[in-house]
Amino acid sequence: MKKSETPLLDQMRQLTGAPVGEPNTARDPVNQAMIRHWCDAVDDRNPVYTDPEFAEKSVHGGIVAPPTMLQAWTMPGLMSREEREARAPRGPSVLRLLDEAGFTSVVATNCTQAYKRYLRPGDLLTVSHSIEAVSDEKKTALGVGHFVTQLTCYRDQNGEEVATMRFRLLKFRPTERSAGAERRGAPKRSRPVPSINHDNRFFWDGVQAGRLLIQRCFCGKLRHPPGPMCPVCRSLEWEAAEACGRGTVYSYVVAHHPPIPPFEYPNLIVLVELEEGVRIVSNLVDIEPEEVEIGMAVRARFDEVEPDRILLQFERAKG
Amino acid sequence: MSVDFKVVSHFASDLRDRAAIAGIGATEFSKDSGRSEMRLAVEAVTAALEDAGLEPADVDGYSVFSMDNNPAIEVNRQIGGGDLRFFGRVHYGGGAACATVLQAAMAVATGVANTVVCYRAMNERSMQRFGAGVQDRRPMPTAESAHFGWYAPYGLLTPASWVAMSARRYMHEYGATSEDFGRVSVADRKHAATNPAAWFYQQPISLEDHQRSRWIIDPLRLLDCCQESDGAVAVVVTSAERARDLRQPPAMIRAAAQGASHEQQMMTGFYADRITGLPEMGLVAQQLYATAGLTPDDIQTAIIYDHFTPFVLIQLEEFGFCKKGEAKDFIRDGNIELGGRLPINTHGGQLGEAYIHGMNGINEAVRQVRGTAVNPVKDVEHVVVTAGTGVPTSGLILGRD
């Protein structure tokens, strides 16, 4: 079998265990100043990392570095894009093979570090990388992909292995976004929530309780959308009158674009003239868009459109 | 053309011919300007001053959109402008367009300022798309935020959707069709096709193209909707006397007006007894005609705000160019195209040239008055310009000196 015909998984597994790139030696030996910065940053006040007298009396017999600082010692520092590219490993690599096969997205799944001894000021680390394992093709919530385990070895100035790190990635093929739908696996977006204030709270509380409430002044004027003052008599007093829920379609639209999650398209939105005389915007459900006509009789209903979220909707009136 | 249109004379203001537009400027119109909105603003403002033959140091006032992201003081610092004696902002989106000129004219007519610049600069395609609507607004317990709460939970989230709701009722009451809306688009694109500054230069469309374009929100198709654009436009307003001494022939502000009806809503005028008109635009038209001492018969061409085609028909009715409900017949006869009774949007409008919140239409009206438009209308005496529709709005009548 020619190499170019080797299936992807075989090609990748041939590369496992081989070094990726050249070993890289830390720019500075383990030192007190960087330890102090780290401890300040993570608010670790263990004096064995910073107080020489305390450390001397401890089981360590002297200052040691926090083990979880491991990665900090060999970080390459800020680089320009050109420098980064110049240092990138050449030749075939598992990650490049996956990119070329369409598994272009990446997410880190987990990381494990193992420490063989404490590091002390003066230790100079050298780090080397390899791919330890590649999983079979897996179906995940994000999409189809392969889990890749990178093994990183840290050695000291004597060549002794002092720590290892296993960093696991999922390289996956991004799923197509379907119109109006969120990427599969991502949490579903909720419908926009209304802004609730002193002037409209009664309406939204009413909807949550399955009641269609319209603001009514004591002079008799019905108002929707509601507001604090009656434009007829200027009264600031009002009550919430329950509408019977019957009405007719005054106008309507059928939304197609842009698809905005979580709405499903086409989305039928109506302007209903209630029997009491005010108009209100809502959805018309359980009907095909081509069946809708201006003037048709509709009635209110209250649907749990999302968990714990009741919304006013309308349906065709029966009979 | 004989429409029994009565001008209400008590709406006349004292603004007639007191101020003029002395300079206009603009950037190119694109989908990705590649530079900041502030830079677009200063490019357009300095171009307008250069056009007028004025120095930045002459500027002592600004009148701009509330929605514009570029504070006037910052623009003024950038261009090396003078000390400012007047600065105002006008609310309600594109409804502010002609109102910026109204307020500038009021400032110069009263001596509050001498040279007032109006501008609108936006990366409205590459940075913040208006077509996306209010889907990502964070709910706040304010009146403006609560307003959208009556629509957003049901998916009525975009400017197109708000206009569509009124348009459907208009179709129902007057028998207008999607093709009637399409004719506005066809006229605009015909005019854009011969305007090198237009995004849709050399790209006319047919009515069939319009009818084949996909639904955005039925009854609106893609080609009923204006563009989203990057660009900036500026105008310089000064007194009529001073304008006469400057580089360009003045475009006299024969009348300028704002209007909001007593039942005004922001894009969702769904609650009045009838929702098939734009009463705020009718109010603007009445003030314009009364102030200018003109009637619809005196207008040769018009810039009719065209974010969505249905409201162009309604504006033609509100301005008395045809009777209520008869705009579909008026435009069916080719009246709004070059050579017709009232060519509209001779630059291509916001459907064809660019969507700069109506300000590019003011520039075109000035060019028609000067006689420098790429699609000139013959014997222009007076041009009507309108601003954003469905919102509190404004308008102008510009004319020759």
Contacts between the chains, C-beta under 8 A, distances in Angstrom:
chain1	res1	chain2	res2	distance
A	191	B	152	7.7
A	191	B	153	5.1
A	191	B	154	8.0
A	191	B	155	7.6
A	192	B	134	7.6
A	192	B	135	6.6
A	192	B	137	7.3
A	192	B	139	7.8
A	192	B	148	7.7
A	192	B	149	7.9
A	192	B	152	3.8
A	192	B	153	5.8
A	192	B	157	7.1
A	193	B	139	5.5
A	193	B	149	7.7
A	193	B	153	7.0
A	194	B	139	6.6
A	194	B	146	6.9
A	194	B	148	7.9
A	194	B	149	2.8
A	194	B	150	7.3
A	194	B	152	7.0
A	194	B	153	6.0
A	195	B	139	4.0
A	195	B	140	5.7
A	195	B	141	5.6
A	195	B	142	6.9
A	195	B	145	4.0
A	195	B	146	4.4
A	195	B	148	7.5
A	195	B	149	5.0
A	196	B	139	7.5
A	196	B	141	6.5
A	196	B	146	7.7
A	196	B	149	7.7
A	197	B	141	3.8
A	197	B	142	7.3
A	197	B	143	7.6
A	197	B	146	5.5
A	198	B	141	7.7
A	199	B	143	7.7
A	199	B	146	7.0
A	200	B	146	5.6
A	200	B	149	7.1
A	224	B	271	7.3
A	225	B	146	8.0
A	225	B	147	7.3
A	225	B	150	5.2
A	225	B	271	7.7
A	250	B	169	6.8
A	250	B	270	7.8
A	251	B	165	5.2
A	251	B	166	7.2
A	251	B	168	4.6
A	251	B	169	4.1
A	251	B	172	7.3
A	251	B	270	7.5
A	251	B	275	7.4
A	252	B	165	7.5
A	252	B	168	6.2
A	253	B	156	7.4
A	253	B	161	5.9
A	253	B	164	4.3
A	253	B	165	5.3
A	253	B	168	6.2
A	253	B	217	5.1
A	253	B	218	6.3
A	253	B	219	7.2
A	254	B	215	7.1
A	254	B	217	6.7
A	254	B	218	3.9
A	255	B	155	5.7
A	255	B	156	7.6
A	255	B	161	5.9
A	255	B	217	4.7
A	255	B	218	7.9
A	256	B	214	7.1
A	256	B	215	4.3
A	256	B	216	6.3
A	256	B	217	6.4
A	256	B	218	6.8
A	257	B	214	7.0
A	257	B	215	7.0
A	257	B	216	5.0
A	257	B	217	7.4
A	257	B	222	7.9
A	258	B	131	7.0
A	258	B	132	6.6
A	258	B	158	7.1
A	260	B	133	7.8
A	260	B	135	5.0
A	260	B	155	6.8
A	260	B	157	6.0
A	263	B	155	4.3
A	266	B	215	7.9
A	266	B	218	7.6
A	267	B	155	4.6
A	269	B	154	5.3
A	269	B	155	5.9
A	269	B	156	4.9
A	269	B	161	7.1
A	269	B	165	7.4
A	271	B	165	5.6
A	271	B	169	7.7
A	271	B	270	5.2
A	278	B	271	7.3
A	279	B	270	5.7
A	279	B	271	5.5
A	280	B	150	7.7
A	281	B	150	5.9
A	281	B	151	5.5
A	281	B	154	6.0
A	281	B	156	5.9
A	281	B	165	7.7
A	281	B	268	7.6
A	281	B	270	6.7
A	282	B	154	5.6
A	283	B	154	4.9
A	283	B	155	7.2
A	289	B	218	7.1
A	294	B	168	7.4
A	294	B	169	7.2
A	294	B	172	4.8
A	311	B	153	5.9
A	311	B	154	7.7
